[in-house]
C-alpha cells in the first residue's frame, strides 16, 4: 500500500490512549513508507496522526474544505495541503489518493466518512481495505450493531467482513495488506436469505 487515508476526530476525546494511538499510527505509517492522507487539520486526533508521520519523516497529504480552514485550523507543516470546496469533494479526493482506509475514534464526521467508503466498496466502486483501529474497544458496539444487521437480513456477512478490526496497528495493517474484496453483490432478496 502506497497511501492510507485516516478518518478520525478533530477533538482528542476523553481517553488519552486515543491521542497516543493516533500519533503511533502516523509514526508506523511513516516507518513503513506508507503516505498518510487525512483531513488536513492540526487539531485533535487529526493533528496527532499527522504529527506522528511528519516527525518520523513521513509524507502527509491533507485534504481540507476551504470553509473549515479556520475552524479545523489547517496544519502548516504538511507535505501537501489540498483545499477543496465541499465535504463531498474532500471524501472523493481522499478516496482518489489512497489504497486503503483506517478509522480511528471520532464522531459523526468519522462515521460518515467510514460508511461512505464502506458503501462504495459494497457497491463495487472500489476494492480497498477498510480498517477500524479499535482503541480500548471504542468500536465494539458498532461491530455488534453490524452483526445485528447481518442477523436481521439487512447486510450480507461478506459485506460485514469488509470491516477489518484490530486494536493493534501492525495486525490491522497486515489484515489490510491481505484483504480480498467480496465477489458477491450487495442486494439481499428473499431467495438469498
Residue, then its C-alpha position, 0 to 999 in steps of 0.5 A: x500500500x502506497x497511501x492510507x487515508x485516516x478518518x478520525x476526530x478533530x477533538x482528542x476525546x476523553x481517553x488519552x490512549x486515543x491521542x497516543x494511538x493516533x500519533x503511533x499510527x502516523x509514526x508506523x505509517x511513516x516507518x513503513x513508507x506508507x503516505x498518510x492522507x487525512x483531513x488536513x487539520x492540526x487539531x485533535x486526533x487529526x493533528x496527532x496522526x499527522x504529527x506522528x508521520x511528519x516527525x518520523x519523516x513521513x509524507x502527509x497529504x491533507x485534504x481540507x474544505x476551504x470553509x473549515x480552514x479556520x475552524x479545523x485550523x489547517x496544519x502548516x507543516x504538511x507535505x501537501x495541503x489540498x483545499x477543496x470546496x465541499x465535504x463531498x469533494x474532500x471524501x472523493x479526493x481522499x478516496x482518489x489518493x489512497x489504497x486503503x482506509x483506517x478509522x480511528x475514534x471520532x464522531x459523526x464526521x468519522x462515521x460518515x466518512x467510514x460508511x461512505x467508503x464502506x458503501x462504495x466498496x459494497x457497491x463495487x466502486x472500489x476494492x480497498x481495505x477498510x480498517x477500524x483501529x479499535x482503541x480500548x474497544x471504542x468500536x465494539x458496539x458498532x461491530x455488534x450493531x453490524x452483526x445485528x444487521x447481518x442477523x436481521x437480513x439487512x447486510x450480507x456477512x461478506x459485506x460485514x467482513x469488509x470491516x477489518x478490526x484490530x486494536x493493534x496497528x501492525x495486525x490491522x495493517x497486515x489484515x489490510x495488506x491481505x484483504x480480498x474484496x467480496x465477489x458477491x453483490x450487495x442486494x439481499x432478496x428473499x431467495x438469498x436469505 
